[in-house]
Amino acid sequence: MEIAKYGTYTLQDFLDDDDFLQFVINPTKNDINFWQSVTAMYPAQKEIIDEATQIILAYRKQDVFTNEANQQKVWNRIEGTLHGKRTVKQKVFRLNVFLRVAAMILLVSSVGIAFWMLKYNSKNEVVTAFGELRTVTLPDNSIVILNGNSKLSYANNWDKKAREVWISGEGFFSVKHLNKDPRHIKATERFIVHCNDVNIEVLGTSFNVRNRHNKTNVGLVSGKIMLEYLDQASHNNRLLVMKPGDYVEYAHRKVVTQKKLAVPEKLTQWTNHQLLFNNATLSQIGEVMTDDYGYHIDYTDPAIANLKIEGEISVSNVDELLETISTTLSVKVTQSDKNITITKN
């Protein structure tokens, strides 16, 4: 698809464009990225694109295609329109728009559409670069600090439903407390964080969540939260209530670590640009450097990755960390931009 042609598109052009219809009805990740690029390059077209999207979605909502009988009714009505059995005295767009939209809808399951509407429609998305920290104020004035290489998504409007966010990467949440009667919790008072197979529900609290490599780590600093996760053994959803200091790691559809932290605040040192590791191997340290800062780590001998720095280290930048690794483990660290090579002395 060419981005340039969309810079001069009219509303009718968008409605006649098969690629645009495909994006609205059944988008892929590539489609979403492409149309985000279009609106970024031609911001003046965003209003027209939004209007075209609403028109297509309005057609979509005219029928729920749950079975063949419903589908046939729709086609019968379309054929009736084609034969002039119904006249609409209002401004309309060409009939082939409806026909093509309806045909595309018949090929998409209602589940797939619902998933797209839930995840992608009317949401804000915040993405951080490697090494970047960003503070996000949510619609209810709750605060999220995002670590590098992380993404946060949330709905524009929380007026009539639960406060929900989706995160990949790492974030520290300070959630505004809205509920005044714990026996009667309104939908709008719920705050839910979604990450892979784990849902975290809170009322008002502060906690850290890290979601990378199909692992979710949650540490509670204050308040109370409830984890809902899919258990591999029973194939059922499980609930786990966490109290301050509790730390849980979930991976492979089971809780693999559950412990009490003496100082849970240490989980959030990264929000002050501090790198903290406790009894960590070089492999574990390297994973954080890759995930959060975009470094590529190369070990000339695989055994080097298993070397461990005993005790706790806390540094304020990557240069200090590399110096600590070199001195403590007696290894040679060579750096070229974002590429780091570690060899034995």
N, C-alpha and C positions, 0 to 999 in steps of 0.2 A: 504494500500500500504506500502511496505517495502522500507525504504530509502536506506538501506545498499546495495541492489542489483544494484542500479544505479551507485555505485562507480566504477564499472568495465564495464559498458555498452559501446558498440561501437556505431557508428553512425547507423548501420543497426539495432541494438537492439532497439534503441529509435524509429526508424521508424516502427518497428514491435510491439511496446508496445501500447496496446489499451488505457491504462490510460494516456499515454503521448499524443496520438492523441486526446483524449477527451479534455485534457487541452488546446491544441493549437487551436482546432476548436471551442469549446464551454466551456470555463472555468467557474468554480464556484469560490466563494471566498475561499473555502477550498482547491480547486486545486491550486490556486495562492499561498496560504500560504505554501502548501506542496512542490511545486517546488522551492519556494524561500529557503526553508529549505534544499532541495537537493543541490542547488548551493552553499549554505553557508557551508555545510558539505564537499562537494567535488568541490572546486573551479576549479580544473583542468578539470572538466567535462563541465564547462560553455560554452566553445568554441564549443564542440560537440553538446550540447543542442541547442545552437543558430543556428548552421548549420542545425540541424534536423528541427528546427522550420521554418527556411527559405524555406527548401525543401517542407514541408507540405503546407506552405502558398503559395508557387509557384504553387503547384497543385491546390490549392483553387482558385487562380486567373484565371485559364484557362477558367472558365465559371461562369456566373451569373445565379443562379438558381431562376429565377423569375416566371416561370410558368411550367406547365406540359410538354409543347412542348419542352422547353429547356432541361428539365430533361431527356426526352426520347431521344433527340439527343445525350446527354452525354452517356446514357446507350448503345445506338446503337454503338457509337464509341468505348466504352469499349469492347462490345461483338466482334466487328470487330478485335480489337487488340488480343483478346483471341483466335480467329480463325486464327491468323497468317496473317491477311490482311495487316498489316503494320509492317515494320521492321525498327528499329532505330539503326544506326551504331554509337553508343556512349555508354559510361559507364552509365548504368542505375541501379536503385535499383529494387528489386523484384516487380512485377506487383501488387501483393496483397496490397502493400502500397497505390497505387493510388485507387484501388477499395474500400478499407476501408475508405480512406479519402473522396472519392466522396460520399460514402454511408452516412457517418456522416454529410457531408455538406448538403445533401438533407433534413436532419432532423432539420437543424438550419435555422432560417429566416435570410435574409440579414440584417434586422434591428439589430438583436442580434449580428451578426458578426461586423457590423459597430460600434456598441456601444463598444464592447470589443476592437476593433482596436483603437478607439478614446481614451478610458480611460486607457487601460493597456499597449498597445504596445509602446516600445521605450520611456519609461518615467523614469525619476529619481523620487525617493520617499524618503522624509526625515521625520522621525518619532521621536518625542521627548518623553522621559519618564516623569513620574509625577515629577513636580518640576524642570524640566530641561529647560533652555533657550538655543536656538541655533541660530546662525546667518548664513544665507544661502545667498551665492552670486549666482545670476541667470546668465544664459548665456550672457545676455546683460549688466551685472554688476549692475543691480538693486539689492537692498538688502532687505531681509525679515528676521525679527526676530521672531522666533516661540516661543510661550509660551509652558508650560508643557502640556503633553498629547495632542499633536497636530500633524497633518500630512499635508505635502505639496507635491504635485506632479506636475511635469512639463516635457515637451518634451526635448529630448536631443538637438534637432536642431531647431533653430528659424530663419534660414537663409531666408526661402521663405514663411513664414506664420506668422500670428499674434502671439504675445507673450502671451501664455495662461498658467495659473496655476490653480490648484484645491486645496482648503484648507478645512480642518475640524479642529475645535479647534479655536485657536486665533493666529493672526499674525499682525505685524506692517510692512507696506510696504513703502519703499522709492524707487520710480520708476524712472529709468533713462529716461530723456526726449529725444526723437529721432526726433520728427516731427519739421520741420522748417516752414512749411506753413499750418496753420490750415484749409485752404480751400481745400487742397489736401493731404489727409491722406492715406499713403500707408498701405497695409495689414501688413507689417512687423513693422510698427510704432505703431500699436495698442497693448495695454496691457490689458488683460482681466482676471479677477479673478472670478472663478466659485465656488459657495457654495450653495448647495441645489437648491432652485428655484430662486436664485438671481445671476445675473451676474453684475460685477462691471467693467466698462471700463474707463481707464485713459490714459492720454498722458504722463504726468510727474508730480508726486505729492507724498504726504505722507499721509497715512491714516491707521486707525486701523479697523480690521474686526474680529468679534468673531462669530463663527458658532457652536452652541451646542444646543442639545435638540430641533432640528427643528426650532430654532430661529437664525436669522442673525442680528447682530448689526454692523453698520458701522458708524464710526466717521471720518470726514475729518479734517486733521490738516492744510494742505496747498494744493494749486492748485485747480483742478476741476475734479470731477468724475461724471459718469452717471450710475445710477442703472437701470437695466432691470429686472423686476420681473413679475411673473404671478399673476394677480389680480383675486381673487375668485369670486367677484361679476359679473364681465364682462366676465370672462374666456379668457381674452386677455392679452397680454404682455403690461406692462406699462413702461414708461421711467420717471426717476426722476433725474434731474441735481442737484448735491450738490455743495455747496460753503464752504470755510473754516469755521469751527465752526458748520456745520450742523451735526446732529446726527439722525440716522434712525434705528428703530427696525422693522424687518419684521418677521411675524409668521402667521401660518395658512393661507397662501396665501393672506396676506394683510398687509399694513403698520399700525402697532399698535401704534408706537410712532414716532413723528417727531418734533425735537426741536433744538434750538440754544444753543450751549455751550459757556459759557463765556471764559473758558480756555480749549480748546480742547486738549492741550498737556497733560492734566491730564489722558487722556485715555491711554497714553503710559507709565505711570509710572512703569508698570509691567516689562518693558524692562530693568529697572534698579533695579529689584528685590524689588520693592516697592508694597505693597498691599494697595490699596486705596478704601474706600467705603464712600458713601454719603447718609445719611438717609436710611441706609440699615437694613433690618430685619435679624434675625439670620438665617432664611431659605435661604435668598439670599447670605449671607456670607458663609454659609455651602455649598451651591451649588458650589461656586468658589473653596473652599477648596477641595471638592470632585473631581471636573472636572480637576483642574490644578495640584493638589498635591497628589491626591489619598487617601484622608482621608475618613473614614466612620464616619458620625455624627449621634449620637443617642440622642434623646430628651426624657427624662423620662416622660414628660408631653407634648402633642402636642401643647399646648398653648405657650410653651417656644419658639417654632420656629417663632412665630409671634412678639416676642419682637423686638423693633427697637432701634438702636443707633442713636440718633438725631445728625445731623451735620456731619462733615467729620472726618474720621480717616485715618491716613497714617502711616503704620508700615513697617519695613524692613524684618520681618520674621514671621513665624507662631506662634512661642512662644510669641512674642510681641502681636500678634493679640489675642491669647487666654487670655493673661493677661488683655488686654483692655476689652474684652468681660466680663470676670469675675468681674472686678472692676466696670465697667460702669453699668452693668445690675444686679449686685448683684446675680450672679448665681455661682454654683459650677461646675468647669470644671475638669474632670478627663481624663487623657490621658494614653493610653497603646499602644505604637508604633503608628500605623496608625488609631487606634480606639479612638474616642473622645466621652465621655458621658457628657451631660449637664443637670444638675438638679437645681431645685429651692433651695435657701438657707433656 
